[in-house]
Amino acid sequence: EDGIRDQPRSRGLGDGYKRQVSTQSTWEDLKGIESGFKEYEEKCKQVAKKCSEIEVLVNWYTNFKSSYAAIFSELQRRIEAETQMETQAEKLRKILFSKFDGEVKERDKLNHKLKKYLPATLHSLLTMNPIKYEIFPTKNISSLAGITIDNEELFGKEAAVIA
């Protein structure tokens, strides 16, 4: 023992072979990593798709509230417009009735004045009343499917009898 260590004895060729990294196992490891990356990419695609779906839902829910506010505003606008049209229609109705009554009176005056001088065949022409025009509301019945409409309530008793 002179202080120099003895070299470890070689155990033969098998020892070196056992210490070498197996290329087969490395190849299988690489295949496993590649497979893991493919799975990862597929999961990323699935997550991106779900994120897109969530984005669509968020947009829908965001617009949902404003849509109802817009509908409410539209309903208020329609009620106001209908009230204005009803007021205008009532004014026109009064004008038409006044014109009709005036025409009836004028025809009666002429009839009384000329009746005794005209033959009976012309007399019937003088007794004819003028055409009477009326203004009444109409509803788009086809757009109100499932809603019961009382014609008498909408148009008065005369219209309900006609319908």
Contacts in CASP RR format, 6 or more apart in sequence:
PFRMAT RR
TARGET T0000
AUTHOR 0000-0000-0000
METHOD contacts of the structure
MODEL  1
EDGIRDQPRSRGLGDGYKRQVSTQSTWEDLKGIESGFKEYEEKCKQVAKK
CSEIEVLVNWYTNFKSSYAAIFSELQRRIEAETQMETQAEKLRKILFSKF
DGEVKERDKLNHKLKKYLPATLHSLLTMNPIKYEIFPTKNISSLAGITID
NEELFGKEAAVIA
86 137 0 8 1.000
89 135 0 8 1.000
89 137 0 8 1.000
92 135 0 8 1.000
93 134 0 8 1.000
93 135 0 8 1.000
96 133 0 8 1.000
96 134 0 8 1.000
96 135 0 8 1.000
100 130 0 8 1.000
100 132 0 8 1.000
100 133 0 8 1.000
103 130 0 8 1.000
104 129 0 8 1.000
104 130 0 8 1.000
107 126 0 8 1.000
107 128 0 8 1.000
107 129 0 8 1.000
107 130 0 8 1.000
110 126 0 8 1.000
111 123 0 8 1.000
111 126 0 8 1.000
111 127 0 8 1.000
114 126 0 8 1.000
115 123 0 8 1.000
115 126 0 8 1.000
118 126 0 8 1.000
136 155 0 8 1.000
136 159 0 8 1.000
137 154 0 8 1.000
137 155 0 8 1.000
139 149 0 8 1.000
139 154 0 8 1.000
141 149 0 8 1.000
150 160 0 8 1.000
151 159 0 8 1.000
151 160 0 8 1.000
151 163 0 8 1.000
152 159 0 8 1.000
152 160 0 8 1.000
155 163 0 8 1.000
END
